[in-house]
Amino acid sequence: MRVELARTIAAVALVLVLGGAPGCSGGMPGGKLYPIRGEVVSITAARNEIVMQHEPIAGFMQGMTMPFPVAKRDLLEGIEPGDRVEGVLLVEGARYALVSLAEIAKGTPVAAESDS
């Protein structure tokens, strides 16, 4: 799986060099790619957003639970709360988005509390 992640990072870097990130004017000069791994807490497909409890991101931030925008909605296909995932986070200044995301282990989501 690590080889697959390394290939994904290389492919995303090539896209950025040759044509910029989709939906970003003029590419993302100064953008940086970070491998990310964690557990999906929730997904809001209508906003292209995933909440993830992620491990520390080396050279960027400590581990925490936070929302991440997803560059393309199809990255969310087959991903469910509770799944362990890994991917690539693209960061430019204060803007960031997941540009790659893959399930590495099916999980069991925490049962939601009922209002009864």
Backbone as CSV, one residue per row, in Angstrom:
resi,resn,N_x,N_y,N_z,CA_x,CA_y,CA_z,C_x,C_y,C_z
1,MET,0.827,-1.194,0.000,0.000,0.000,0.000,0.868,1.253,0.000
2,ARG,2.035,1.222,0.641,2.930,2.382,0.692,3.427,2.731,-0.710
3,VAL,3.704,1.715,-1.542,4.148,1.974,-2.913,3.037,2.684,-3.679
4,GLU,1.795,2.243,-3.461,0.646,2.863,-4.112,0.506,4.328,-3.678
5,LEU,0.700,4.623,-2.392,0.629,5.996,-1.898,1.740,6.840,-2.510
6,ALA,2.952,6.293,-2.592,4.068,7.025,-3.195,3.779,7.331,-4.663
7,ARG,3.193,6.394,-5.373,2.834,6.634,-6.784,1.768,7.711,-6.897
8,THR,0.793,7.697,-5.979,-0.257,8.721,-5.985,0.337,10.099,-5.746
9,ILE,1.245,10.206,-4.782,1.894,11.491,-4.503,2.656,11.971,-5.731
10,ALA,3.380,11.077,-6.379,4.130,11.444,-7.581,3.191,11.890,-8.699
11,ALA,2.069,11.194,-8.873,1.118,11.560,-9.927,0.487,12.921,-9.654
12,VAL,0.120,13.179,-8.413,-0.470,14.475,-8.059,0.550,15.587,-8.272
13,ALA,1.800,15.355,-7.886,2.850,16.360,-8.088,3.034,16.658,-9.569
14,LEU,2.987,15.632,-10.408,3.129,15.827,-11.849,1.980,16.651,-12.409
15,VAL,0.768,16.371,-11.974,-0.393,17.149,-12.415,-0.225,18.610,-12.026
16,LEU,0.226,18.854,-10.809,0.418,20.232,-10.354,1.466,20.956,-11.182
17,VAL,2.547,20.269,-11.507,3.612,20.889,-12.294,3.149,21.165,-13.713
18,LEU,2.437,20.224,-14.307,2.041,20.362,-15.710,0.798,21.209,-15.933
19,GLY,-0.170,21.156,-15.010,-1.406,21.860,-15.318,-2.151,22.451,-14.152
20,GLY,-1.641,22.328,-12.976,-2.339,22.901,-11.831,-3.398,21.953,-11.302
21,ALA,-3.853,22.258,-10.120,-4.890,21.450,-9.486,-6.240,21.812,-10.066
22,PRO,-7.130,20.829,-10.267,-8.449,21.133,-10.796,-9.180,22.126,-9.902
23,GLY,-9.803,23.108,-10.510,-10.594,24.069,-9.755,-9.787,25.180,-9.118
24,CYS,-8.487,25.195,-9.335,-7.644,26.234,-8.755,-7.053,27.061,-9.878
25,SER,-7.234,28.351,-9.817,-6.729,29.192,-10.889,-5.220,29.214,-10.870
26,GLY,-4.633,28.912,-12.032,-3.190,28.967,-12.174,-2.430,27.932,-11.368
27,GLY,-3.050,26.837,-11.014,-2.356,25.835,-10.223,-2.223,26.295,-8.787
28,MET,-1.355,25.646,-8.062,-1.148,26.000,-6.667,0.340,26.175,-6.428
29,PRO,0.933,27.286,-6.917,2.354,27.468,-6.677,2.611,27.516,-5.184
30,GLY,3.653,26.843,-4.760,3.943,26.813,-3.335,3.114,25.785,-2.594
31,GLY,2.203,25.102,-3.286,1.414,24.062,-2.639,2.311,22.915,-2.219
32,LYS,1.931,22.249,-1.143,2.735,21.150,-0.629,1.846,19.938,-0.420
33,LEU,2.382,18.766,-0.692,1.642,17.516,-0.544,2.094,16.791,0.716
34,TYR,1.119,16.285,1.464,1.410,15.546,2.692,0.636,14.241,2.681
35,PRO,1.295,13.118,2.976,0.544,11.880,3.159,-0.268,11.993,4.451
36,ILE,-1.473,11.438,4.421,-2.359,11.507,5.590,-2.997,10.147,5.803
37,ARG,-3.227,9.813,7.060,-3.832,8.527,7.411,-4.706,8.731,8.641
38,GLY,-5.849,8.069,8.665,-6.707,8.189,9.831,-7.991,7.401,9.695
39,GLU,-8.935,7.713,10.585,-10.235,7.045,10.600,-11.328,8.049,10.273
40,VAL,-12.225,7.637,9.386,-13.335,8.497,8.978,-14.352,8.572,10.110
41,VAL,-14.701,9.796,10.495,-15.709,10.024,11.528,-17.064,10.248,10.873
42,SER,-17.104,11.101,9.834,-18.352,11.359,9.115,-18.042,11.864,7.717
43,ILE,-19.056,11.814,6.857,-18.935,12.275,5.477,-20.136,13.154,5.161
44,THR,-19.888,14.304,4.555,-20.960,15.168,4.063,-20.721,15.326,2.562
45,ALA,-21.292,14.406,1.780,-21.064,14.386,0.340,-21.542,15.666,-0.333
46,ALA,-22.624,16.250,0.154,-23.168,17.465,-0.461,-22.171,18.624,-0.398
47,ARG,-21.274,18.593,0.584,-20.261,19.651,0.707,-18.872,19.160,0.320
48,ASN,-18.786,17.933,-0.229,-17.486,17.333,-0.554,-16.552,17.410,0.659
49,GLU,-17.035,16.926,1.781,-16.270,17.062,3.022,-16.263,15.758,3.801
50,ILE,-15.125,15.484,4.405,-14.979,14.307,5.252,-14.384,14.760,6.583
51,VAL,-14.909,14.246,7.674,-14.320,14.508,8.981,-13.490,13.276,9.318
52,MET,-12.226,13.519,9.668,-11.307,12.426,9.907,-10.561,12.640,11.222
53,GLN,-10.401,11.558,11.965,-9.512,11.566,13.122,-8.179,11.083,12.561
54,HIS,-7.280,12.050,12.281,-6.052,11.689,11.577,-4.851,11.599,12.505
55,GLU,-3.886,10.823,12.051,-2.607,10.697,12.746,-1.823,11.993,12.532
56,PRO,-0.741,12.191,13.294,0.080,13.374,13.034,0.531,13.408,11.569
57,ILE,0.542,14.590,10.990,0.995,14.777,9.614,2.398,15.359,9.715
58,ALA,3.394,14.540,9.433,4.799,14.918,9.607,5.115,16.247,8.928
59,GLY,5.681,17.160,9.698,6.088,18.453,9.168,4.955,19.434,8.969
60,PHE,3.730,19.077,9.428,2.603,19.972,9.197,1.743,20.191,10.436
61,MET,1.175,19.134,11.026,0.311,19.316,12.193,0.220,18.045,13.008
62,GLN,-0.185,18.227,14.259,-0.401,17.090,15.148,-1.682,16.351,14.754
63,GLY,-1.844,15.154,15.261,-3.058,14.398,15.001,-4.246,15.021,15.709
64,MET,-5.392,14.999,15.069,-6.622,15.542,15.643,-7.808,15.102,14.800
65,THR,-8.999,15.474,15.239,-10.205,15.225,14.466,-10.627,16.550,13.857
66,MET,-10.779,16.565,12.526,-11.138,17.800,11.838,-11.741,17.506,10.471
67,PRO,-12.468,18.473,9.903,-13.034,18.292,8.560,-11.990,18.586,7.487
68,PHE,-12.101,17.886,6.380,-11.247,18.119,5.219,-12.120,18.227,3.978
69,PRO,-11.954,19.277,3.183,-12.615,19.304,1.885,-11.961,18.248,0.992
70,VAL,-12.742,17.697,0.094,-12.261,16.688,-0.842,-12.296,17.296,-2.239
71,ALA,-11.179,17.205,-2.963,-11.053,17.848,-4.270,-12.106,17.363,-5.268
72,LYS,-12.418,16.066,-5.237,-13.408,15.494,-6.155,-14.324,14.565,-5.377
73,ARG,-15.629,14.700,-5.612,-16.612,13.889,-4.887,-16.384,12.396,-5.072
74,ASP,-15.894,11.973,-6.234,-15.722,10.538,-6.458,-14.675,9.918,-5.525
75,LEU,-13.850,10.732,-4.864,-12.913,10.197,-3.874,-13.647,9.605,-2.675
76,LEU,-14.890,10.024,-2.471,-15.675,9.545,-1.330,-16.378,8.211,-1.605
77,GLU,-16.407,7.787,-2.866,-17.115,6.548,-3.218,-16.527,5.351,-2.482
78,GLY,-17.387,4.609,-1.823,-16.982,3.411,-1.104,-16.408,3.672,0.280
79,ILE,-16.222,4.929,0.641,-15.687,5.287,1.954,-16.861,5.500,2.913
80,GLU,-16.758,4.939,4.111,-17.828,5.050,5.103,-17.241,5.398,6.462
81,PRO,-18.057,6.009,7.335,-17.590,6.268,8.688,-17.073,4.986,9.341
82,GLY,-15.969,5.107,10.051,-15.338,3.957,10.695,-14.197,3.374,9.883
83,ASP,-14.161,3.642,8.571,-13.088,3.115,7.718,-11.755,3.770,8.049
84,ARG,-10.685,2.993,7.976,-9.321,3.535,8.042,-8.955,3.907,6.608
85,VAL,-8.425,5.102,6.426,-8.095,5.598,5.095,-6.700,6.207,5.081
86,GLU,-6.142,6.320,3.874,-4.920,7.077,3.678,-5.074,7.841,2.388
87,GLY,-4.349,8.933,2.288,-4.468,9.749,1.095,-3.389,10.800,1.039
88,VAL,-3.671,11.816,0.229,-2.732,12.913,0.035,-3.472,14.217,0.275
89,LEU,-2.901,15.054,1.142,-3.449,16.360,1.466,-2.619,17.412,0.737
90,LEU,-3.287,18.248,-0.047,-2.637,19.345,-0.758,-2.889,20.619,0.034
91,VAL,-1.813,21.340,0.387,-1.919,22.548,1.213,-1.254,23.713,0.485
92,GLU,-1.984,24.828,0.413,-1.417,26.077,-0.099,-1.869,27.178,0.844
93,GLY,-0.944,27.709,1.612,-1.306,28.738,2.584,-2.357,28.199,3.538
94,ALA,-3.481,28.916,3.653,-4.571,28.502,4.536,-5.545,27.546,3.844
95,ARG,-5.373,27.304,2.537,-6.276,26.406,1.800,-5.698,24.997,1.785
96,TYR,-6.591,24.015,1.898,-6.158,22.630,1.855,-7.294,21.765,1.342
97,ALA,-6.954,20.626,0.758,-7.960,19.669,0.284,-7.311,18.303,0.117
98,LEU,-8.102,17.261,0.335,-7.650,15.907,0.042,-7.735,15.703,-1.465
99,VAL,-6.623,15.320,-2.081,-6.610,15.100,-3.530,-6.520,13.617,-3.862
100,SER,-6.344,12.800,-2.840,-6.317,11.353,-3.001,-6.840,10.755,-1.707
101,LEU,-7.615,9.684,-1.815,-8.164,9.037,-0.628,-8.480,7.589,-0.962
102,ALA,-8.016,6.670,-0.124,-8.274,5.247,-0.342,-8.506,4.557,0.992
103,GLU,-9.448,3.629,0.997,-9.718,2.819,2.186,-8.575,1.826,2.358
104,ILE,-8.074,1.713,3.585,-7.053,0.705,3.860,-7.593,-0.400,4.770
105,ALA,-8.711,-0.125,5.455,-9.365,-1.147,6.276,-10.800,-0.724,6.536
106,LYS,-11.718,-1.662,6.333,-13.121,-1.401,6.656,-13.259,-1.302,8.152
107,GLY,-14.055,-0.354,8.586,-14.233,-0.160,10.017,-15.664,-0.322,10.434
108,THR,-15.889,-0.211,11.720,-17.224,-0.229,12.282,-17.460,1.132,12.890
109,PRO,-18.394,1.920,12.317,-18.635,3.251,12.865,-19.185,3.182,14.281
110,VAL,-18.871,4.201,15.040,-19.420,4.314,16.392,-20.909,4.552,16.247
111,ALA,-21.712,3.802,16.973,-23.171,3.942,16.882,-23.579,5.322,17.372
112,ALA,-24.446,5.972,16.605,-24.949,7.302,16.985,-25.899,7.151,18.156
113,GLU,-25.854,8.114,19.061,-26.774,8.086,20.193,-28.177,8.411,19.721
114,SER,-29.155,7.710,20.255,-30.529,7.993,19.859,-31.106,9.075,20.753
115,ASP,-32.102,9.782,20.246,-32.746,10.859,20.982,-33.906,10.352,21.849
116,SER,-34.094,9.037,21.913,-35.233,8.518,22.660,-34.968,8.447,24.129
